[in-house]
Amino acid sequence: MKKPSIQLVKYNDEVFKAVFKNVPVEITNSLRRVMMAEVPTIAVEEVIIFKNDGFLNDDSLAHRLGLIPLKTDIGTVRRLREGDGYVTLNLKVAARTTERTVYSGDLKSRDRAVGPVSDKIEIAKLAPGQAIEAEMWAVPGIGEEHAKWSPVTVAVARGVPKIRLAKEIPQDVAKGLVEVCPKNVFEAKGGEVRIVDITRCTVCGICEEKYGEFVKIGIDEGSSILYFESVGQLTTKEILDEAFNILLSKLDEFKNKFMEVELDVA
């Protein structure tokens, strides 16, 4: 088996994109599925409404509050899962003489490590004289239970595109390849065509359909591309670390169960 390697394409707290050479799609897809469904975060689960004079009924208000992503760190999530149980947030706003928009920034958390990922998420609008008072309990959970606990938005695992270009490409064809590609995969310089970023290619086949004599498209599923974006509750590094830990624990559990089985070898 060829030695695996990783080529980072983009990596920050919000976005991760990398090429896993000699790592089959099945492996990176397992990691992707764990990220989506089993990496824990916290989200509002219980809402107690003391006052609601606004136009939104109580059910709609509670639903909106429950879907506000809460930023924290994986250590806080573990602490809550192991004993503390929940974090309390409060919302107390009133519109006095003018209309007022209620934003996620109006939520007050009793835990400094927990708060909305953005202060600009709109919750409701209040007319003069109206007010909202509510208390929320945010608890840990996973995306398998409800999407509000999933830490990722886009999450993709796929094979690495294979693009074979002819050694000699006429200038008009080179220009055509650049123009016809919807993902800007190609670049023409000095009479030569080069691939700018292989990970941009979606294997749509438009280039091959039009210029099949000069370009051939395929997929290498023995290697893979992993791309995901964080909702904001956790950083991409925290999501990756936790996903790897969960996946490895599943493999260890499978191995232990397998070794307990009495194999009947004839």
C-alpha positions, -999 to 999 in steps of 0.1 A, spaced: 0 0 0 13 35 -9 21 58 19 -7 82 27 -1 120 27 -22 151 32 -20 183 11 -38 212 28 -56 235 4 -74 258 28 -74 257 66 -87 281 92 -112 282 121 -142 282 97 -131 262 66 -111 230 60 -101 216 26 -75 190 20 -64 163 -5 -58 129 12 -35 111 -12 -37 73 -10 -66 75 15 -97 60 0 -130 79 -1 -146 53 23 -122 65 51 -127 102 46 -164 97 42 -165 79 76 -149 109 91 -174 132 74 -203 113 87 -190 113 122 -185 151 120 -221 156 109 -238 132 133 -217 125 163 -194 154 172 -212 170 202 -220 207 206 -245 225 228 -279 241 218 -310 254 234 -333 225 243 -357 240 268 -373 275 266 -394 290 295 -413 321 283 -423 345 310 -436 373 288 -442 376 251 -461 406 238 -446 403 203 -462 391 170 -445 357 172 -464 331 191 -446 313 219 -440 281 198 -424 301 169 -403 321 194 -390 290 212 -382 274 178 -361 304 167 -343 305 200 -335 267 198 -319 271 164 -294 298 173 -259 282 171 -240 286 204 -202 291 203 -182 272 229 -152 249 231 -150 212 232 -138 212 268 -170 230 279 -191 205 259 -174 176 277 -178 193 311 -216 196 304 -219 160 292 -200 147 323 -220 165 350 -229 201 348 -258 193 325 -268 226 310 -261 263 306 -287 290 313 -293 319 290 -317 348 295 -335 371 271 -351 403 285 -358 431 260 -385 457 257 -394 483 230 -403 515 247 -411 544 224 -399 530 190 -398 496 172 -370 473 182 -355 442 166 -345 415 190 -311 399 180 -291 370 193 -267 395 208 -295 403 234 -291 368 248 -272 368 281 -253 336 291 -244 326 327 -214 308 314 -187 330 298 -175 301 276 -209 300 259 -226 325 236 -242 330 202 -219 325 172 -231 359 159 -248 388 176 -267 397 144 -292 367 141 -327 382 141 -351 367 165 -382 389 165 -395 425 161 -413 444 188 -436 473 185 -436 501 211 -447 488 244 -440 452 237 -415 430 255 -400 395 257 -387 377 288 -375 342 285 -350 317 300 -333 290 280 -314 258 289 -287 248 265 -276 212 267 -251 190 248 -262 168 220 -252 155 186 -265 160 150 -279 125 149 -305 137 174 -312 171 158 -295 192 131 -292 221 156 -263 202 173 -244 194 141 -212 215 140 -208 216 102 -228 231 74 -212 219 41 -194 186 45 -181 167 14 -159 137 9 -152 126 -27 -126 111 -50 -98 132 -65 -105 142 -101 -80 130 -127 -74 154 -156 -52 143 -185 -42 170 -209 -27 165 -243 10 175 -247 2 199 -274 -29 221 -272 -37 248 -298 -41 283 -285 -78 285 -295 -85 252 -276 -65 264 -246 -86 296 -245 -117 275 -249 -108 252 -220 -104 282 -197 -137 297 -208 -158 266 -208 -149 254 -173 -175 267 -148 -151 262 -118 -120 280 -133 -99 248 -130 -77 257 -160 -53 286 -168 -36 293 -201 -2 310 -200 25 312 -227 6 289 -250 3 261 -223 -26 250 -203 -21 242 -166 -44 230 -138 -48 258 -112 -65 237 -85 -76 201 -90 -100 203 -60 -122 228 -79 -131 202 -105 -165 187 -100 -160 162 -129 -190 178 -147 -174 167 -181 -181 199 -200 -145 203 -210 -142 167 -222 -175 169 -240 -163 199 -260 -126 192 -263 -124 154 -258 -94 152 -282 -73 173 -258 -86 165 -223 -98 134 -204 -116 135 -171 -118 107 -145 -119 101 -107 -93 85 -84 -112 70 -55 -80 56 -40 -74 92 -29 -99 117 -16 -108 153 -9 -124 163 24 -141 197 26 -162 211 54 -173 244 69 -179 250 106 -213 264 117 -192 283 143 -198 264 176 -164 247 173 -133 254 152 -124 231 124 -95 218 144 -118 209 173 -142 192 149 -115 172 133 -98 162 165 -131 151 181 -142 132 149 -109 113 148 -113 104 185 -148 91 180 -139 72 148 -109 56 165 -130 46 196 -155 29 172 -127 9 156 -114 -1 190 -148 -12 200 -153 -32 168 -119 -48 172 -127 -58 208 -161 -73 199 -145 -91 169 -118 -107 191 -145 -119 215 -161 -140 188 -151 -176 186 -141 -181 150 -150 -214 136 -121 -222 112 -127 -255 93 
